[in-house]
């Protein structure tokens, strides 16, 4: 016969594998709440012991995803995971960082500047899908192939 795993043990096991938001942890633990278990008290205890932290989760998530995605996409993903909007805003990258990330993503995908308006729209759509705002997209397209500090592809070989 299988032994019943306590709610606390399940929570610690989940947190040992990955950083997770409070809302996501509650969602994962909810089906296992038994008689006499108090999920909110457990979540408060985990947060008090610093085993679970929405701030730490938000910082880690943004640091890992911000090189590939813009602020709009990061905000949407974190809101879906139950993170507070004010907390998200505290950790989002600034405008200059977003522009440089968008330039890197754009140059990785497209090696040459857009030849015509149709191609420029294609580049813009790509960055918009990645969650970059229109002002960041325009700045990135303008800077992507005019930055003289970046060597040409031929100079690598």
N, C-alpha and C positions, 0 to 999 in steps of 0.2 A: 504494500500500500504506500502511495506517495505521501510524503509529509507536506503539509501546507506551509508555504513560504510566507513569512510575515510581510506586511506592507512596507515596513521600514527596511527590511532586507532587499525587497524589490527596488525600492527607491535608491538605495546605496549602490546596488548593482548597476542600475541605469546610469547613475552619475559617475560611476567608476569607468564606464565605457566612453562616455562623451559628455561634453558641456551641453546643458539643455536649459531652456527657459522654464520658469515656474509653471506657466500655463500648459506647456507641453508635458511636463512631468505629471501634473495633475491629470491631464487627459490620458496619459499612459497608465497611471495608477488607478484611476476611477473604476475600471471593471473589476479590480481585485479588492475593493473596499469591502470588508466583512463586518460582522456584528461587533460593535465595540470599537471599531477603528474610526479615528477622526483625521481625515485627510488634511484639513487646514492646519491643525496643530502640528502634524508631521512636517508639512511644508514650511511652517514657521520655524520649527526646530532646525531643519536642514539649512535654512537661510541664516539663522542665528549662528550656527556653527561654521558658516562660510563654505559649506559643502555645495550649496547651490546659490548662484548669484546672477540675477538678470543683467547687472552691469558688466560682469565678467563675460557672460555669454555674448552680450551685444558687442563688446569690444573685440572678442575673439572672432565672432562671425564677420564683422565688418573688416577686420584686418585680413581675413582669409579671402573674402570675396570682392573687396573694393578695387583690386587691380583689374578685374574682369568686368565688373558691373558698375553702373552709375548709382547715384544716390536714390533715384526714384525706385529702382528695382530693389535696392537694399532696404529701403523703408517699407515697401510693400511686403517683402518676405518676412521681415521681423514683426510687422504688425500681425501677419497671419499666424505667427508663432506666439502671439500674446504679449509682446514686449511693448511697454509704454512709449508713446510717441516722443515725449520729452527726453527720455533716456536714449532713444535712437538718435535724436538730434545732437546730443552731446558728443557722440562718437563718429558722426559722419565726417568724411574728408572735406577739406576746404576746396574752394573753386580751382585754385592752381593745381592741386593734386588731382582733382577730377579731370582737368584738361590734359595733364600729362598722362594719366591712365588711359584716357580716350585716344590720345595720339598713339600710344603703344599698341592698344588693341586694334586700332585702325590700320596701322602699318604692318602689324602681324598678319592681318586678314588680306589686305590689299597692298601690294608692293609699289604700285604706281599711283600718281594723283589721278583724279577722275578726268576722263577725256572730254566728256560732254555733260550736259545737264542731267540726262537720264542716269548716267553712272554716278553723278554726285548725289542724286536722290537715293540711289541704291546704297551708297555709303552712309547717308543720313539715316535711312531706315534701319540699317544694321546697328548703328550706335543707339538709336532710339529703342530698339528691341532689347539692347543691353541695359537700358535704364538710365541713359544719359539725357539730360534736359537739352532743349534746343539751343540755348546760349552756349552750353558746353560743346555741343555738336558742331556749331558754326566755328567756334574758336579752334576746336581740334582739327577740323578739315582745313582751316586756314593755316594752322601751324604745322601740320603733319609733314608736308613736303617742302616747307620754306625754312625749316630749322637747319642752319648751316653747321651746327655742332655735331649733327649725326653724319657719319661717313656714308658714302654711297655703297650700294651692295657690291659693286665691282672692287672696291678697296679692300674687302674682306678676303678676296681670293687673290 
